[in-house]
Amino acid sequence: MQIALWANKYDLSINKGIERGTHLNMARKMEPNVICDHSEAIWEAFRSNEDNDTIAYVPNNAGYELFCDLCLADMLFTKGLTSHVTFHTKSIPSYVSDVTKNDIIWTIQTLKNRGDPHLRCLGQRWDDYMANSSWEIQEDPFWHYPLDYTYMQEYAPELHDKLATANLIIFKGDLAYRKLFGDINWDTNIPVDKGLRGFLPAKLCVLRTIKYGVVCGISEEVAAKCSKADNNWKESGNYGLIQYCDTIYVEKPQEELAFPPDFEAEEIEGLEGFEAQQKTEESPETPEVEGAGDLGQIEEPAKVEVTEEEVK
Ligand SMILES: O=P(O)(O)OC[C@@]1(O)O[C@H](CO)[C@@H](O)[C@@H]1O
């Protein structure tokens, strides 16, 4: 999970420089910077499931982050912790590197044709999982609507119902975090279930490096330690969260929010014309890039002294 978490550093905005083979080392180095770690509860959710072991995976950036997400899904699948994975993708990217269905297909096909036998083997295995429907990809335009996820049930009920069939939903990345927690400037110590404001189609977890000010589930003490270690801790991408929720917070404060979206369902449906237009445009073939797969230069992060008890 930590490997998939720290792969979230590699969005196009902070990936600079080229350095080979450093992701595992980086994930090890960054371990103390996971300032909220609900991994045990997540593993327990995998272990305790009785009749439903489907996982819904909501990936974030294409490229190296997606590769790590596929590796995590592969590990859960091959270890028997799930027998089915649905990858939920945006129909069109909100941010240039957001994963689409084509990115997953392209990644798998590219791996299948690599010279490296390990990568080829992964590509072949994932292609087989797709072919026998153990893995599937489901696109939905809701993911790129300007709506936080509390609006899913109303504006994308089928997507909500599909997520509700999962034992666990894995959300990746900063943007998903903002949409989960409504882009609200919460006090960091607001409990995760409260921040979700009733959005809980199934048990969920989020793997996110913090790149923006929305943070929940962190005690005041831990937040103070982070600020002391790094003034820029909410934007640097050097602090990580592995958070879990399986309890519905009943009170719905949605009406009290200052900025409810100011448009009707028909206007959202109007987006369909735009999507149709996008689909008719041929996407250019992706060129073979020198050094593709290399990782970004890793800056030494400021370490935060947080005790094991504090991150749980
Ligand atoms: O979502 P990701 O890839 O982890 O984060 C990339 C990012 O640019 O996208 C978000 C929305 O613009 C920002 O909060 C964030 O900095």
The ligand as a Gaussian input file, in Angstrom:
#p B3LYP/6-31G(d) Opt

LIG

0 1
 O       -4.809000      14.352000      -7.832000
 P       -3.311000      14.298000      -7.775000
 O       -2.713000      13.842000      -9.049000
 O       -2.783000      13.539000      -6.603000
 O       -2.789000      15.776000      -7.546000
 C       -2.499000      16.690000      -8.577000
 C       -3.236000      17.983000      -8.394000
 O       -2.695000      19.001000      -9.199000
 O       -4.547000      17.776000      -8.783000
 C       -5.431000      18.286000      -7.844000
 C       -6.568000      19.000000      -8.520000
 O       -6.122000      20.014000      -9.363000
 C       -4.612000      19.159000      -6.932000
 O       -5.185000      19.188000      -5.683000
 C       -3.292000      18.476000      -6.954000
 O       -2.214000      19.273000      -6.640000

